Amino acid sequence: MNRLIPIAVLLFLAIIIADSSLYVVKETERAVKLRFGRLIDTDIQPGLHVKMPLSDDVRKFDSRVMTLDARPESFLTVQKKRLIVDSFAKWRIADVDTYYKATGGNEAQAMNRLAKRVNDGLRNEFGTRTLHEVVSGERDQLMLDIKQGLNQRVRESLGVEIVDVRVKRIDLPPEVSDAVFRRMKAEREKEARELRSKGLESAEKIRSSAEREKTIIEATAYSESELLRGEGDAQAAATYAAAYSKDPEFYAFVRSLNAYRSSFKDKGDIMLVDPQSDFFKYLNDSKADR
């Protein structure tokens, strides 16, 4: 039992020494080694490594691509038009030595310094372009120029690499956008009025054309009806004349009967006529015969 105690103590000390002497760098990490606060080893590769207990300190950093989501900033174009730009950048550590010396390994500090560089790059590029080029004309070329310009500066000063820079949104300032919206509204209302006036003009043309066609159709129909009526009257007159020429006395008798029928069809009518007039010719003749 007495022999086991020293062995256990030695094992315990060995474990403590091994734990303080060995460290692991993951595939997604970059690391530096400091001895008494002085940088002695940079860009330590992934794997198992040894360090001096108590004197050495290892700082690890995330080597994956990280996102810098910058807050919206105000920039001026070459036309001195102010824009509110919301952007983001993708970055990662390229030089661990420079990164640690520039930021002390503080990711928040690296983000702040990188955000200022990104904003400066955007401001410079926006200042050489028009509003149309920024919004639609040269968006891809703008992002490429910003990325290349930033990489030349931040790699040397911060030890990081800009993977990509993108603009999420470009807005006009509130006071400008309100004026633009009012102008757009006025233009749309003007366009609507023009369309309404053109519609009314077209409607009047169609209506007048329809009225003219109606008048022409009615006149043509009336002319044809009068022509047909005249032809019918002529045929009727010819028929009457032919019948009258064959038996004038019978024709006169039929005409008188029709006149009697029309005159005496209503019992309430009163008519004053001389009994000896020609109107009662056939009635008087029939009484004389009896």
C-alpha positions in Angstrom: 0.0 0.0 0.0 2.8 2.4 0.9 4.4 1.8 -2.5 1.2 2.6 -4.4 0.9 6.1 -2.9 4.1 7.5 -4.6 3.1 5.8 -7.9 -0.3 7.4 -7.7 1.2 10.8 -7.0 3.7 10.4 -9.9 0.8 9.5 -12.2 -1.2 12.4 -11.1 1.7 14.8 -11.6 2.3 13.2 -15.0 -1.3 13.8 -16.0 -1.1 17.4 -14.9 2.1 18.0 -16.8 0.8 16.3 -19.9 -2.4 18.3 -19.8 -0.5 21.6 -19.4 2.1 20.6 -22.0 0.0 19.2 -24.8 -2.6 21.0 -26.9 -4.7 20.3 -30.0 -5.3 22.7 -32.9 -8.5 21.8 -34.9 -8.9 21.9 -38.6 -11.1 24.9 -38.3 -8.6 26.8 -36.2 -5.4 28.8 -36.5 -3.1 29.3 -33.4 0.0 31.2 -32.2 2.3 30.4 -29.2 3.5 33.0 -26.7 6.3 32.6 -24.2 6.0 35.0 -21.3 3.8 37.2 -23.5 6.3 37.2 -26.4 5.2 35.7 -29.8 7.5 32.8 -30.6 5.5 30.6 -33.0 2.9 31.7 -35.6 0.6 29.8 -37.9 0.6 26.6 -36.0 -0.8 23.8 -38.2 -3.7 21.6 -37.1 -2.8 18.6 -34.9 -1.3 17.7 -31.5 1.5 20.0 -30.3 3.7 20.5 -27.2 4.3 23.6 -25.2 6.2 24.5 -22.1 4.1 24.4 -19.0 3.5 27.7 -17.1 5.6 29.8 -19.5 3.9 29.1 -22.8 0.4 30.3 -23.8 -1.5 29.3 -26.9 -4.1 31.5 -28.6 -6.5 29.9 -31.0 -8.6 31.7 -33.7 -11.4 30.6 -36.0 -10.0 30.1 -39.5 -13.4 29.6 -41.2 -15.1 32.2 -43.4 -16.9 34.7 -41.2 -19.5 37.3 -42.0 -19.2 41.0 -41.3 -22.7 42.5 -41.4 -22.1 46.2 -41.4 -24.7 48.7 -40.4 -26.2 50.9 -43.1 -24.0 53.9 -44.0 -24.5 57.1 -46.0 -22.4 57.5 -49.2 -22.3 60.1 -52.0 -22.1 59.3 -55.7 -20.1 61.2 -58.2 -23.3 63.3 -58.8 -23.3 64.2 -55.1 -26.5 62.2 -54.5 -26.6 60.7 -51.1 -27.5 56.9 -50.7 -28.1 54.7 -47.7 -26.1 51.5 -48.3 -26.5 48.2 -46.4 -23.7 45.8 -47.1 -21.9 42.7 -45.7 -18.5 41.2 -46.2 -17.1 37.6 -46.0 -13.6 37.3 -44.6 -11.1 34.9 -43.0 -7.7 35.0 -41.4 -4.9 34.9 -43.9 -1.8 35.8 -41.8 -2.0 34.7 -38.2 1.1 36.7 -37.2 -0.2 40.0 -38.6 -3.7 39.3 -37.4 -2.6 38.7 -33.8 -0.3 41.7 -33.8 -2.9 44.0 -35.3 -5.9 42.9 -33.1 -4.4 41.0 -30.2 -6.6 38.0 -31.3 -9.8 40.0 -30.5 -12.4 39.1 -33.0 -14.6 42.0 -32.1 -11.8 44.5 -32.6 -11.0 42.8 -35.9 -14.6 43.2 -37.0 -14.7 46.9 -36.0 -11.5 47.7 -37.9 -12.6 45.7 -40.9 -16.0 47.4 -41.0 -14.2 50.8 -41.2 -12.1 49.6 -44.1 -15.1 48.2 -45.9 -17.0 51.4 -45.5 -14.0 53.4 -46.7 -13.8 51.1 -49.8 -17.5 51.5 -50.5 -17.3 55.3 -50.1 -14.4 55.5 -52.5 -16.0 53.4 -55.2 -19.4 55.0 -54.8 -17.8 58.4 -55.2 -16.5 57.6 -58.7 -19.8 56.3 -60.0 -23.2 57.6 -61.0 -26.5 56.5 -59.4 -27.4 54.4 -62.4 -24.0 52.6 -62.4 -24.3 51.9 -58.7 -27.9 50.6 -58.7 -27.9 48.5 -61.9 -25.3 49.3 -64.5 -22.0 48.1 -62.9 -23.0 46.4 -59.6 -20.8 43.3 -60.2 -17.8 45.4 -61.3 -18.3 47.6 -58.3 -18.1 44.7 -55.9 -15.0 43.3 -57.6 -13.2 46.6 -57.4 -14.1 47.0 -53.7 -12.9 43.4 -53.0 -9.6 43.9 -54.8 -8.9 47.3 -53.2 -9.7 46.1 -49.7 -7.6 42.9 -50.0 -4.5 45.0 -50.8 -4.9 47.0 -47.6 -6.4 44.6 -45.0 -4.0 41.7 -45.7 -1.0 43.9 -44.8 -2.6 45.8 -41.9 -5.0 43.2 -40.4 -3.7 39.9 -41.8 -7.2 39.0 -43.1 -8.5 38.2 -46.6 -11.8 39.5 -48.0 -13.6 36.7 -49.7 -16.5 38.7 -51.0 -18.3 42.0 -50.5 -22.0 42.4 -51.3 -24.5 45.2 -51.1 -27.8 44.0 -49.7 -29.8 47.2 -50.2 -29.5 50.7 -51.5 -32.0 53.3 -50.4 -32.4 57.0 -50.9 -32.5 59.1 -47.8 -36.1 59.6 -46.3 -36.3 63.2 -47.4 -35.2 62.4 -50.9 -37.3 59.2 -51.2 -40.4 61.1 -50.2 -39.9 63.7 -52.9 -39.2 60.9 -55.4 -42.4 59.1 -54.4 -44.4 62.3 -54.7 -42.9 63.0 -58.2 -43.6 59.4 -59.2 -47.2 59.7 -58.0 -47.6 63.0 -59.9 -46.2 61.4 -63.1 -48.5 58.4 -62.7 -51.5 60.7 -62.1 -50.6 62.7 -65.2 -50.3 59.5 -67.2 -53.7 58.4 -65.9 -55.3 61.7 -66.9 -53.8 61.4 -70.4 -55.0 57.9 -70.8 -58.5 58.9 -69.6 -58.6 61.8 -72.0 -57.5 59.6 -74.9 -60.1 57.0 -73.8 -62.8 59.7 -73.8 -61.7 61.0 -77.2 -61.8 57.4 -78.6 -65.2 56.9 -77.1 -66.5 60.1 -78.7 -65.1 59.1 -82.1 -66.7 55.6 -81.8 -70.0 57.1 -80.6 -70.1 59.7 -83.5 -69.2 57.0 -86.0 -72.0 54.8 -84.6 -74.5 57.7 -84.8 -73.4 58.5 -88.4 -73.8 54.8 -89.4 -77.1 54.7 -87.6 -78.3 57.8 -89.6 -77.1 56.3 -92.9 -78.7 53.0 -92.2 -82.1 54.6 -91.2 -82.0 56.9 -94.2 -81.2 54.0 -96.5 -83.9 51.8 -94.9 -86.5 54.7 -95.2 -85.5 55.3 -98.8 -85.9 51.6 -99.6 -89.2 51.4 -97.7 -90.6 54.5 -99.6 -89.4 53.0 -102.9 -91.1 49.7 -102.0 -94.2 51.5 -100.9 -94.3 53.5 -104.1 -94.0 50.4 -106.1 -96.8 48.8 -104.1 -99.0 51.8 -104.5 -98.3 51.8 -108.2 -99.2 48.1 -108.5 -102.3 48.7 -106.4 -103.3 51.7 -108.6 -102.7 49.6 -111.7 -104.8 46.8 -110.3 -107.6 49.2 -109.3 -107.5 50.8 -112.7 -107.6 47.5 -114.5 -110.6 46.3 -112.4 -112.3 49.7 -112.8 -111.9 49.6 -116.6 -113.5 46.2 -116.8 -116.7 47.1 -114.8 -116.9 50.7 -113.6 -120.3 50.4 -112.2 -119.4 47.4 -110.0 -116.3 49.1 -108.8 -118.3 52.2 -107.8 -120.8 50.0 -106.0 -118.0 48.3 -104.0 -116.5 51.6 -103.1 -119.9 52.9 -101.9 -120.4 49.8 -99.7 -117.0 50.2 -98.1 -117.9 53.9 -97.5 -121.2 52.9 -95.9 -119.5 50.3 -93.7 -116.9 52.8 -92.5 -119.5 55.5 -91.9 -122.1 53.5 -90.0 -120.0 51.1 -88.0 -120.4 53.1 -84.7 -124.0 53.5 -83.6 -123.1 56.6 -81.5 -122.0 58.6 -84.5 -124.3 61.3 -85.9 -123.9 62.4 -89.6 -125.9 65.1 -91.3 -126.1 64.3 -95.1 -128.7 65.2 -97.8 -130.6 62.0 -98.5 -130.7 62.9 -102.2 -126.9 63.3 -102.4 -124.7 60.9 -104.4 -123.6 59.3 -101.2 -126.9 57.5 -100.9 -127.2 56.8 -104.6 -127.3 53.0 -104.3 -129.5 53.1 -101.3 -132.0 55.3 -103.1 -131.9 53.1 -106.1 -132.6 50.0 -104.1 -135.7 51.6 -102.5 -136.9 52.7 -105.9 -136.6 49.1 -107.2 -138.7 47.8 -104.3 
